[in-house]
Amino acid sequence: MEQILPIWKVENDCILSKKGDVTVAFKVTLPEIFSLSSDEYDSLHYNWLKAIKVLPFGSVLHKQDWFIKSKYKPQYADDNQIMQASNQFFNERPFLSHDCYLMITLKGPDRKPSSSALSSLLRKNIVPTELKDTKRMEKLLEVIGQFKRILCDGGLVQLDQLTEQEIVGTKANPGILEQYLYLGGGQNGPALSEVSFKPEWKVGTKTCRLYSMADVEDLPGAVGPRIHYDPYSTDRTRFSVGFATPVGLLLPTNHIYNQYMVIGDPAATYKRLEGKRRRLQSLSAYSRENAIGRDATQNFLNEAISEARTPIRAHFNVLCWTDEPSQIKEMQNLTASALAKMNIVPHQETDGAPQLWWAGIPGNAADLPENDTFESFAEPCSCFLNMETAYRSSKSPFGIRLGDRLSGTPIHVDISDELMGKVISNRNKVVVGSSGAGKSMFMCHLLHSYVQQFAHCVVVDVGHSYSGLCLLLGGYYYTYSEEDPIRFNPFYIPAGDVLDTEKKESIKTLLVALWKQSDERFRRSEYVAISNALQSYYLLLDKRTDIFPCFNTFYEFLQEHFVKELEADKVKDRDFDMANFLYVLRPFYSGGEFDYLLNARENLDVLQQPFIVFELDSVKDHPILFQIITLIICELFISKMRKLKGIRKVIVIEEAWKAIAKSGMAEFMKYLYKTIRKYFGEAITVTQEIDDIISSPIIKEAIINNADCKIILDMKKFQNKFDAIQQVLGMTDKGKDLVLSINRANEKNRNYREVYIELGNQLMKVYRYEPSPQEYFAYTTEQPEKMKLQNYIEKYGSIEKALRVLAAEYYEQHKQLRA
């Protein structure tokens, strides 16, 4: 192999061939699949065109896309049971990995055009002296620098030049040369394999097939940068993917997609074609084929000259392989079907396959046989370039685990921190989805991830959606029932904390709300009296450690001590009516109707508790309880905001936002959404009622306008009303197309929902959220499943054991999912 290998050496990160060719190779970072709009495909195509036009005549652009069947391996062990279960669930999940390389080759100055008969595979070569010409190398690097700058300035593509080690490899890791020659066989370390072409083309144990796109008769009559992708399209939207995507990530087999463009010299090309046209003209009377050829050549020349087109000799091929002989037929069918989706007639190469494979060696693109190319222009040829790659994980240390849309392979996604100050100016979120779309399941997953990364989360709910998660995290769950009414203790101050001004003001606000109705006047003297009462009460607590701080002891202090202080200060009833104050607050004292509400002796350290749920379904219409509870929620979260420095604070308001807004807390919501970012916080509102989104000024003004992250789940039920929703949410047509594609082509036999995430009206993407069985049972809102979980908790003693048993039962019933 070494004797006939066309590569001489790698020097200064450039590949030098034995025929005098110089190649610079890049690793290419492409946009993620399903993330581009129609306009963005056009823009990306235009960027490629501009870049190609700066390449010198005779140079070769060789783009090589690798698609390898892979299996997901969790990168790290996690002590958390839910994460361990998720890692187990996704372990060895099959997916198609993608790597893209771009080679730009400047042919040797005296190099003759290659052909199948003159391929370097069939003859040896003497290394030419031109490779020592430093000026020629400098000229190539200058042109390539322009090419890179033009292509990358569009913001959709990134090029990183490969180093010598990345090209030739090391003892431990193979380079792209070795990987290509052995079809990825050295990915896990150096590996040698025999290459044979007869009786069948094999590389080691891999059986290979090559399908070429080299005959214009086999190509479609018209091409464009994108095509419609029917599985994600609707009657109202047309979802686009790149023109070459069917032979990219949508082709589920091991394959390499090679794309070659040889940049032509316009003057020489026109001269040659003009001579051909004259010959065909003179022979047109003898044959209709000659007349047709003359007209085609004339049209080509007319378009080239009038439109200033760049002439190109192009070739494209798909090299696919499999280790399993039983899968050869399926592999061939899949590849032929993918080509047919591009309106290309599949053509399997046999005799010319070795030379085409040889030309695919990085740095040997100039050896592409000219007889296997077709003449065209840069504009249509650029449409054949693969424009997309697989989903990528964020490099941010913070985030949540979601899934690649094609396979569900886990990826790490940061929707809060990574783009702060670049794409988004706040971390607030609005979550929208129809009933049953999976909002609560997704939110449980998000909040679980946040708490595991040391965030503090406060949830205001009206449907018991977070009871399982709260139990799993050991959080505080406040809910009301006749048997076990809701209890708080705003008077309790944890050890190490102090009675600051903010705490005093929140208790004063609470006492005034208990005492007076919203339309009653509150005088300055009353404010002073309540302030003095609180000050004296906490001074007493400092002296009397036997007194437990709660409303009962505060009420007793008022009766026994503060009454005397008022008398000593000669405070008159018209300035502060103590009798009235005690009478109105009597229902909250021991033996009163609401004596439970403000006298809790458990779940007291709310400031340091990272996960707290307020379940308001039973009290949202109560004229007294709801008002008091909402005040306590406000005080709690503001206290967390101001006191927990350097810790992420999150408040989630589910459908309860409607009741909260009615209770006069609309201003609090507006305040939250406008100022929470200053305290390293996030406000998240979850809603499903479309009419509320469209008509509510609270949603429109306070929430949407101050939420740079929009999370939308299945909206198929409202696709005919979506124009109004789109307008209120401020979404682009690209976002609309993505939202309406959700859950339209879900993989059978897998339990998942798709979710659309938009950041700053700029970045939009659809992910999978596929819970493991343990996650599903912990987060489910289905009543029978919640009851089953509760029964198992009682039976096995803990939610952790209950989840493990439920998951084991699930796997037993769905063994096929473990494959």
C-alpha positions, 0 to 999 in steps of 0.5 A, a space after each residue: 500500500 505504501 508503495 502505491 499510495 499517492 500521498 508523498 508526505 504532510 508538511 506544514 499541515 499541507 498534504 503533498 502528493 507524488 504528482 505535485 498536488 498540494 492540499 489543505 484539509 479542514 474539519 467542517 462544522 455545519 448547521 444542525 439538521 432540521 434547524 434551517 429555514 428556506 431563506 437560510 438554505 438559500 443564504 448558505 448556498 450563496 456563501 458556498 458560491 461566493 467562496 468557490 468563485 475565489 478558488 483558482 482555475 484547475 483547483 479541486 474542491 473535495 468535500 467528504 461527509 462521513 456517516 457511521 453507525 454508532 452506539 451511544 455510550 454514557 460519558 460519565 457515571 452519575 450518583 443520582 438514581 434518575 440519571 443512572 436510570 437514564 444512562 442505562 435506558 439510552 446505553 447503546 442507543 444506535 445513531 448515525 455519527 457525522 464528520 465532515 471534511 473539506 479538502 482544497 487541492 491545487 494541482 501540480 503545474 504540469 499535471 495531465 488530466 486524470 482518467 480511469 486508465 491513468 489513475 495513480 492506482 495503476 502506476 507509480 509516480 516520481 515526486 516532482 520538483 515543483 513541490 519545493 516551490 514556496 511561492 506556489 504554496 504561499 499563493 495557495 494558502 492566501 487563496 484558501 484564507 480568502 475562501 475560508 473567510 468568505 464561507 465562515 463570514 456567513 455565520 452558518 459554517 465553521 472551518 478548522 484546518 487539520 493538523 499533521 497528526 489529524 491527517 496522518 494519525 498517531 500510534 494511538 489514534 488514526 488520522 483521516 488517511 488511515 480511516 478512509 483507506 480502512 473505512 473507519 476501521 481504525 477509529 478505536 485505534 490503528 487497524 490494518 485490513 486487506 483491500 480487494 476488488 474481485 470477486 467482490 469489493 471488500 475492505 477487511 470484512 466490509 462489503 462495499 458498494 459505490 453509487 455515482 452521480 456522474 452522468 447528466 442523463 441520470 441527474 434531475 432536470 432542476 435542482 435547488 438548495 433545499 427540498 420539501 421533507 414530507 414527514 414534517 410538512 402539513 397542509 399549511 406548511 412546507 418543511 425543508 431539508 437540504 437537497 443532498 440530505 437524503 444521502 446524508 443523515 437520512 440514509 441510515 447506513 454506513 456511508 461516505 458522501 464524496 462531492 468533487 468540483 474541479 474549477 474550470 478556466 472559463 476562457 479555455 472551457 468556452 473555446 473548447 465548447 465553441 469548437 464542439 458546437 461548430 462540429 455538431 453544427 456541421 453534423 446536425 443535418 445527419 443526425 437529430 442527436 447532433 442537433 440536440 447536442 448543438 442546441 444544448 452546447 449553445 444554451 450552455 455557452 449562452 448561460 455561461 457568458 450572459 450570467 457570468 457563470 463559473 464552469 465546473 467539472 463535477 462528480 458526486 458519489 455515495 460509498 456505502 458498506 456493511 459488515 453483515 452479508 445479510 444486510 447488503 441487499 437492504 443497504 443497496 435498497 436504502 441507498 437507491 431509495 435515497 438517490 431516488 428522493 433526489 430524482 437521481 437515477 441510481 447508478 452502481 459503479 463496478 469497473 470504475 469503482 476502484 479509481 473513484 475510491 482511490 480519488 477519495 483519499 484525502 489529498 488525491 482529489 486531482 486523481 478524479 477521472 475526468 471521464 467520470 465528471 460532468 460539465 456544469 456551473 457552480 450554482 447547480 453543483 453547489 446544491 449537491 453539497 451536504 449542508 447539515 450535520 447531526 445535533 451537537 451537545 452544548 459545551 456549557 457545564 449547565 443544562 438539561 438532557 434532551 434528545 437528537 430529533 432523528 434517533 433520540 440520542 442524548 445531547 446536553 442542551 443549555 437554554 439558560 446560560 450559554 447564550 446569555 448576553 449574546 442571543 438572549 438578555 434574560 433567562 425567563 421562559 414561557 411554556 405553551 402546549 395543548 392538553 396532553 402534550 407533555 408540558 408537566 412531564 417536560 417541566 419535571 425533567 427540567 426542574 429535576 435537572 436544575 435542582 441537581 445542578 444546585 438551583 432553588 426552584 419554587 413551583 406554583 401549581 394547580 394540578 398536583 403535577 409535581 408531587 412525585 418529583 417533590 417526593 423524589 427530591 425531598 422537597 416541601 409540598 404545600 397543599 390543602 385538604 380537610 384532613 391535612 390543611 396547608 400550614 406555613 410559619 412566616 414568623 420563623 427565622 432559621 438559625 443563622 438568619 436575622 430579622 432584616 427589613 425585608 422580612 419585617 416588611 413582608 410580615 407587616 404586609 401579611 398582617 395588614 392583609 389579614 386585618 383589612 380588606 383591599 379597599 380599606 384605608 391603612 393609616 400611618 399610625 397603624 403601620 407604626 404600631 404594627 412595626 413596633 409590635 414586631 420589633 418588641 416580639 422578636 426582642 422577647 424571643 431573643 430573651 425567651 428561647 422557650 417561646 416558639 415563633 409562630 402566629 399563636 405566640 405573636 397573638 399572645 404577645 399582643 394580648 399580654 405585652 403589647 397592649 401594655 406598651 400601647 397604654 404606656 405610650 398613650 396610643 388612642 383607639 383612633 390611631 390604632 384599634 387594638 381590640 379590632 386588630 385582635 378580633 379580626 385576627 382571632 380566626 388565625 389563633 389557636 382554636 380559630 377557623 384558620 388556626 393551622 395556617 400560620 402555625 406550622 412546626 415542620 418544613 420551616 427552613 424554606 430559604 435553604 430548601 431547594 425545591 418547594 411546591 405550592 399546590 393551590 387547586 383546592 384554595 384558588 377560589 377561597 377568598 382568604 386562604 388564596 390571598 394569604 398563600 400568594 403573599 407568602 409565596 411572594 415573600 418567600 421567592 423575593 427572600 430567595 432572590 435577594 439572599 441566595 447570592 450566586 445560586 440560581 433561583 427559579 419560579 414556575 407558575 403553572 396554570 395558577 397564573 390566571 388565579 394569581 393575576 386575578 388576586 391582584 398579583 399581576 404587578 408581582 408577575 410583571 416585577 418578576 419578569 422584569 427584574 429577576 435576571 438581576 438576581 441570577 433567576 428565571 421566571 417560567 410560566 406554563 399555560 395551555 389555553 390558547 384564548 388566554 395567550 391571545 387575549 390576556 394582557 398579563 401574558 402578552 405584556 408581562 410574560 412574553 415580552 420579557 421571556 427570551 426563551 419560548 418552549 412549545 409542545 404539540 400544537 396540532 389541535 390549533 394549527 388552524 388558529 396558529 397564525 394568531 398564536 404566532 403573532 402573539 408569540 412573535 414567532 417567525 415563519 421558520 418557527 411556525 414550520 418547526 412547531 407544526 412539525 412536532 410529533 408528526 413522524 415519531 418513531 414507532 415503539 418509543 415513548 417520547 414527545 417532541 419539544 420546540 425551543 426558541 431562544 431570542 427569536 434567533 435560535 430555533 430547534 426541535 428536540 425529543 424528550 424521551 423519559 426513561 421508565 423511572 423518569 416516566 413513573 416519577 413525573 407522570 400525571 396520569 391518575 392510575 399511574 400515580 396511584 400505582 406509584 403511591 401503592 409501591 411506595 407504601 409497599 417498598 418503603 421509599 420512592 427510589 425502591 418503588 421506581 426501580 420495581 416499576 422500571 423492572 416491570 416495564 422492561 419485562 413487558 417491553 423487552 424489545 425496547 432494550 435492544 
